[in-house]
Amino acid sequence: MNAKKAVLVLVVVLLAFWMFTDPDGLARAAGAAAGKAWQLAQQLLTAIVDFVGALT
C-alpha cells in the first residue's frame, strides 16, 4: 500500500515539475493523449457495434 502512495506522489511531483518547467510541452502531451484516448474510445464503440450486429 505504501508503494502505491509513493508512486502517486512521485507522479504528481513529476507532473508539477513538468508544468513549471515546460507548460507548453505538457499541454501538447496532454492534448495528444486526449486525442489517442478519443480514438481508442471510438474504436471500442465501433467494435462493440460490430459485435452486437454480428450476433443478430
Beta strands, then each sheet from edge to edge (+ up, - down):
end
